[in-house]
Amino acid sequence: VFSPGSTDTNDRPDKLITCPAVLFQVYVIEVSEGDHRWTVKHRYSDFHDLHEKLTSEKKVDRGLLPPKKMLGKNSKSLVERREKELELYLQTLLLQFPQATPTPLACFLHFHLYEINGITAALAEELFHKGEQLLQAGEVFSLRPLQLYSVSQQLRLAKPTCCNGDAKTDLGHILDFTCRLRYLKMSGTRGPVGTSNIQESSLPFDLSVFKSLLQIEISECSAQQIRGLSSLRSSLATLSIHHSTEAMMSILVPESSEFSQWEAEGAESGCPVTAVIPLWKSLTTLDMSHNGIGTIDGSVKLIRKVEFLDLSHNQLSTVENLQHLYNLVHVDLSYNSLRVLEAAHTRLGNIKTLSLAGNQLDQLTGLTKLYSLVNLDLSHNQLAQLEEIRNIGSLPCLEKLHLSNNPMCIIPDYRTKVLTQFGDRAAELCLDGTATTEKELDTVEVLKAIQKAKEVKDRRSSGDKKVRSSSRRFTYIKVQINNISFILYIQCNVFKIREEPGGHQGDRVLWCYCLQVKEEVEQKEACLVLTDGLLSLLYLQVLWLSVVLYKSPESELTCCLLLSTDTIYFLLEDSASTLGHPSDVDVCLCCCLSVRLSDLLSVNVGLFDQYFRVVGRSADHIVCCLSRDSYGTGVFLQELMSALSLQQQQLPAPEPSDQDFYSQFTSTNTGKMQNYELVHSSRVKFIYPSEEEMGDLTFIVAERKAPSSAASSRSFNVLLYLLPSQGSTLSGHSSFSDSGPSPVLQPRTLILTSTDVFLLDEDYVSYPLPDFAKEPPSRERYQLREARRIRDLDRVLLGYQTYPQALTLVFDDLPGPDLLCHLTMDHFAAAGEEAPPRGGRASSGAEGEVQWCVFVPEADSRERLISLLARQWEALCSRELPVELTG
């Protein structure tokens, strides 16, 4: 243990060892404080600077330091003599200041890194300057076990909270900060700290100084050295422990080391107990991954409200006691030693997500009754028999299944055979992160038909098979947009998009596009050939999205994107064009824009994968695709890279051509990532957002929020970037109601920071500037429309029925110095003149309220927006965000 405040030279002997050098001498100072020792390296010039400070600040005798030598300063005799003189100099200084070591001397001997008085003083001074700012930002604060150990030791001493007379280093700054801190991270180190012999895993520290913690993460600490964790039972919502324990009991019930017979509060016990342990009343997330836990013991009885449980990367061989956790939703048991899981429904209850990856499972009989399961990960196991999939094939809610890296994956047609086990639900299943394709569904139907034919072979005839074959005359893809079903299909040589209200003869054909059919194929066989071969060969990806053209960046067009093996087709809505049959007004020819892959120069991927821009060789071939879906963007980019690779194999080697130095210097054919560019083997660049681009956006948000703080834009962290639409109606009302006029949607960019939410207009297609651009665009990339503080958010309204993608954010209309000030030139107009409102501005609801009605198509984006708003709102307002379901 330390002996803080002791200045006896026997307690802190300082020794100097010389390291020989050619140009100068370095002196190694060995400092010891009780059982702790560390080394400090300094040159003689450092001693001289220290002495100058002490003589001016503390009136130390100027002749105390050995004088500087100009000649023979590296001689062995001089160095040995100076070693002794410098050691005597340091010992004399420590004796001269027995109560408090001067700040220059403490820094010289690295007391702020290894000695408890110096550590607490440095921490107190840091929190004096930055503590209030850190608390208001609501960010996670990181501490080391050595720092908290020093604070714990200081509190045990009967001494003033400030010894050196500097109010900035008062221990009270630390205690005030810890009482109000909400998010804490404790990270230890493996091995000794720095140049010392201090092992942080052996240092006890006390967490009882934290009174308001909601979340704590502890790593590389010993569970036996953690004190005061039980004092957080009433407030802690998230607990994460890594590389710190071998038993859950030591964390959840630290009292078990003193009381062998204990019982959870509120439980009825038939045997006598020596202690009643309080429950973890607010704990909903427990992460004890990456430990050495061998069993799930009875301590889980104290965490009844836990919804998210992560026990991955441990040594579990059985699953026990989880039946006490009635609120479990997500369970991660991946990378343990599980060989079998019997009757999982009796232990796991109504969970939605279960990860069993990285275990040794070879059968799935215990998972048959997990009826609420939505996401199941069984990758990296020992599953070899396809028959095991039948045990989970009847789960009614299962949507995502991962089976990669199992022995069964090497079976031919593995995907279709697995999908066959799910029967009619095969179309709803996403297997190994890939959605089921139409071709796979066709194969599944064939396999199902073969299976039924085997079961009722005597009832099947050749005539029935011909009728069944002729019933599917064209290839179709069924999609849904704004709750309206459409069918995309190829019939004869025409690509059509048909609205699907019921399949009767009067259905309206929305778009038609003529495709080329091989001349040798007869007209009557065209449908069948397109069904069986041409469509699946040519079209790799079909994607519904909105696009913005480079030449008309103000308008956003609905588009069906088709990716073939050599061309990208953009089928754009054009109701003015017809097929040449005036009487057939229901049939319209769409406007088709195509970009050949051989003419493709680059693909710019937008922030958070919300959009991507295709850049060809001219302004007519620059199209920005607003997918508003990170998953859809990722799938398209993968398919595009596959198409480029396929085309590269078919093209002849390029002929040599004259290039300038820059082109030759930047030319690469590696297909590897360089900075933020991925250069494909076809030399098409896939350019991803850089830190500089994110920094520009952060700076703009910080500047518009508070121009004086733009220089410190690093404190404004962008938590979420979305491309929603802001809604308003023709009558001026902005609610998405079932009655009244249809909503008018304006495209917007939504930025969520830790304290504010912004709506911007963004130019997606003009930036970054293409190579042929001669002047910058006429408008800025970002134009701020609305800004509101999260703390002013009153409630969130969720729509359903007609508009399930609609969200209404209701703010209290409270002015604040850090909000966007809506001042324009019209502000100075004559009295009585009313300035026209800007398009898409938030509307006023009840008196004193401002409503933002936004339309977020992707379900995951909506959930993430709501969850982040709720988390930040709770951190700022200390209560749960009201979320209401409305019509």
Secondary structure, 3 states (H helix, E strand, C coil): CCCCCCCCCCCCCCEEEEECCCCCCEEEEEEEECCEEEEEEECHHHHHHHHHHHHHHCCCCHHHCCCCCCCCCCCHHHHHHHHHHHHHHHHHHHHHCCCCCCHHHHHHCCHHHHCHHHHHHHHHHHHHHHHHHHHHHCCCEEECHHHHHHHHHHHHCCCCCCCCCCHHHCHHHHHHHHHHCCEEEEECCCCECCCCCCEHHHCCEECCCCCCCCEEEEECCCHHHEECHHHHCCCCCEEEEECCCCCCHHHHCHHHHCCCCEEECCCCCCCCCCEEECCCCCCCEEECCCCCCCCCCHHHHHCCCCCEEECCCCCCCCCCCHHHCCCCCEEECCCCCCCCCCCCHHHHCCCCEEECCCCCCCCCHHHCCCCCCCEEECCCCCCCCHHHHHHCCCCCCCCEEECCCCHHHHCCCHHHHHHHCCHHHHHHCEECCEECCHHHHHHHHHHHHHHHHHHCHHHCCHHHHHHHHHCCCCEEEEEEECCEEEEEEEECCEEEEEECCCCCCCCCEEEEEECCCCCCCCHHHHHHHHHHHHHHHHEEEEEEEEEEECCEEEEEEEEEEEEECCEEEEEECCCCCCCCCCCCCCCCECEEEEEEHHHCCEEEECHHHCCEEEECCCHHHEEEEECCCHHHHHHHHHHHHHHHHHHHHHCCCCCCCCCCHHHHHHCCCCCCEECCEEECCCCCEEECCCHHHHHHHHHHHHHHHCHHHHHHHHHCCEEEEECCEEEEECCCCCCCCCCCCCEEEEECEEEEECCEEEEEEECCCCCCCCCCCCCCCCCCCEEEEEEEEHHHEEEEEECCCCCCCEEEEEEECCCCCCCCCCCCHHHHCCCCCCCCCCCCCCEECCCCEEEEEEECCCHHHHHHHHHHHHHHHHHHHCCCCCEEECC
